Amino acid sequence: MCRLIFILLFLALAAYGQQERIAIINTMDDFDSISVADLTYLTDRLREAAVNILPADRFGVMTTESIVAFLGSQENTVKVCKESSCLAELGRKVSADYVSQGRIGRFSENLTIKVELYDTQKGNLMGSFTGSSKDVTGLLALIDEKASDLFKRMLVEVKPIVVEKPEATKVEPAPAKPEVIVIEKKPSKTAFWVAIGLDVLGAGMMVAGYLKDIEVKDTYDGYNIDEKDRPFYDDAWKNVESAKTQRNLFYILGGVILASGIGVSLWF
């Protein structure tokens, strides 16, 4: 049991750092110009463009279900998306590294669309595109044309920065100084996975305590059955006490670890 718990914890922690996540938030309509079904379809096409252009070994595109899970419910998700004034902050709420969303508006007789992409940790706008059309079909064509180029901005590599040595006073030329490559690294988000690991370990401890509780009952039943054939304090009673001690230890440790995992998730 304990070995399985530690394996699960190891896999959860190992998963961190392999992928960066992007959340495609549901497309919003500021003027209720189009149907909910059309908004959902436009969101799906944005998400499809991200999946097609971003390598799966580096990026994970969050599903609607995983976004809803972070925000509590479908109704609360819609409410938060409408009321949020900062898209980057909304991305941090769903534990995403990048966040993108489309918004539908109107200009004269035409429908308009604006799609933005943010780095959630820095709060920087990485790119956006806008366009207009007389109908939803035209907006869909704009997404198919421009969304891929927008998400490609996430693939831009950091270029090496060459630090040149100041001009020497000697007659001989100064030796060339090697390039200094500065690789930008996103802030660590280990708190989320540590919380998951603590919750898994704590739950495992509680299960182990429950199994020990069953063992206590079975051992005690055996103690009562053998009552006439044993001294009053014998090994059977010691087995009962040992099982009870282990059960209580598992329950206490499991409760403390679970509470720690919940505390980590709330604090960070």
N, C-alpha and C positions, 0 to 999 in steps of 0.2 A: 504493500500500500504506500509506504513512505517513498519507496523508489519511484513509483508512478508519479507521485506528487512532485518530486524533484525534477523528473523528466519533463513534466508539463511546465514547470517554472522555467527550466532551462530553455525550452522551445519558445516560450513567450518572450523571454529576454533576448534570445538570439534573433528573433524576427525584427527587433528594433534596429534601425540603421540600414536595413536592406532596401527599404522603399521610402519614398516621400509621398505623401497623400495629397490629392487635390479633390476638393468638394465642389461639385457643380450644383449650386443652389437653384431651387425652383424658379423659373422665369416669372417675374412679377409684371402685372398690368396695372399701371397707375390710373387708367381711365375705364377699366372694365370693357375694353374694346373688343376682345376676343374671348372665346370660351375657355373653360378650364382644361378641356381635352386638348385644345390647340396649344395652350401654354405648356402642358405636360409633354406634348410631342416636340415642341421646340427645345425644351430642356433635354429630352432624350437625344436629339440630334447633336446638341452641344457636347453631351457626355460621350456620344459615339465618336465625335471628332477627336476628343481628348484620348480615348482608348486607342484609336487608330494611329495617332501621331506620337504618343509617348511610349517609350520602351517599358515593357512590363517588369523588367528586372530592376528598374530604377524608380518607377512611379506606380502608385495604386490609385485608381479612380474610385472614389467612394460611391456606394449605391444610395438610392433614396432611403432604403430601409436603415442603413447605418447612420445616415444623417438624422433621421427621425429618432433613432435610439438615443442619440446624444441630446436631443432637444426635448425628449419626453413623450410626445405624441404627435400625430399628424396635425391636429388642430393647433397645438402649440407651435409646431414648426411653421405653419402658415402665418400665425400671428407674429412670431419672432422675425420672420423674413420681411413682413410688411413694415414692422415698426423699427427694424434695425437701420440706424443712420450711418453705420460704418461696416462695409462688407468685410474688411479685414478682421474686425472684431468678431463678426459672425463666424468667420472661418476658424478663429481660435476657439470658439465655443464648441465646435464639432471636432476639435483636435486635428485640424488639417494644416498642412504646410503651405498650400496654395488654395485659393478660393476664386470661383468665377460665377458670374450671374448675368442673365440678360434681363432687360427691362423694356417693356412695351409702352410707347406713348403715342402722341398724335402731333402732326404738324400740318396745318391747313387741312386738306381732305385726305391726307395719307397717314398710314400707320408708320411709326418709327421704332427702331430697335437699337439698344445700346448694350454691348457686352463688355464687361471689364474683367481683368485678371489681376489679383493681388498676391503679393508675398505676405502671408499672415504674420510672420514674426517681425518683419521690419515695418509692415503697414504700407509698403511701397506699391504704387500702381505700376505693374509690369507692362501693361498694354491694354488696348481697347479698340473696338471698332463700332461704327455707327452706320446706319442706313435707313432708307425709307422705301415704302412700297404701298400700292393701293390695296393690297390684300395680304393674307397670311402666307400664301404661297410664295410671294416675293420675298417676305422676311426669311422664309426657309431657305430660299436660294442664296440670300446674303450670308446666312450661317454656313452653308455648305462651301461658299466661296472663301470666307475669311477666317473661320474658326481655326482651321489647321495652322495658319500662319501665326495666329495669336498664341496657341499652345506651344508652338516651336520656340517661343521666347524662353520657355523653361529649360530648353536644351542647350542654351548658350554656355559655352565653357569659359572659365576664367582664364584670361590670357596672362602669360608670364610677364612680370615687371622686371626690367633690366635696371640694376642700380650701377651707375657708372662711377668710377673712381675720379675724384677731382684731379685736375691737370697737375702733373708732377713738375717740380722745379729742376729735376735732374735732366741731363742731356739725353740719357737713355730713355726710351719709351717705357712707360709704366706697364707692368704686366696686366693683361686683361682680367677683369674681375668676373667671376662666374655669375650667371643669372640667378636672381632670387625669385623663386616662384611662390607667389602668395595664393594659397588656395582658400577660398572663402568657405567656411563651414557653418552650417545652420546651428542655432542654439539647440542644445540637447533637450530631449523631451522624455527623459527616462522615467519621470514621475508617473506617467500614465501606465507604463508597463510594470513598474515596481508595484503600483497599486494592484494591478491584475495578478501579479505573482503572489503578493501577500494574501489576496482574497482566495486564490486557488489553494495555497498552502494551508490557510486557516480552515477552509471548507474540508480539506482532506483530514485535518486534525479532528474536526468535529465528527466526521464519518468514522474515523478510527475510534473515537470515544464512544460512539453509538455501538460499534461492534464489540468493544470491551464491555459495555453495559449488558449486552446479550450474553457475553462470556460469564459475567458476574452471576446472572440469573441461573445459567446452566451449572456453574460450579457450586452455587448455593443449593440447587436442587440435589446435586450429587452428594453434598455434605449431609443433607437431611436424610437421604436414602440410606447412607452408611452409618447412621447415628448409633445403632446398637452394636456395631462391630468395630468401634474405634474409641480411643480415649477422648475426653472432652475437648482438649486443645491438641489437635494433631495437624498433619500436613494438609488435610482437606480444608480446614478452616483458614490456614495460611494461604492456600490458593485463592480462597474467596477474598481475603483482605488484599492480596497482591493485585488481583483483577480490579478491585474497586479503586485502589490507588492509581493504577494505570489509567482507568477510565476517567477519574477526576483530573489527572494530569493532562490528558488529551483534551478534555473539555476546556480547561483553563487556558492552555496554550492556544487552542483553536480560537477561542473567544478573543484573546488578546491580539492574535495575528490578524483576524478578521477586522477588528476595530482599528488596527494600525493601517490596513489597506484602505478602509473607508476614510480614515483621517488624511492619508496621503492624497487620495483623489479629491477630497473637499478642499484641502489646503492649497493644492497646485491647480 
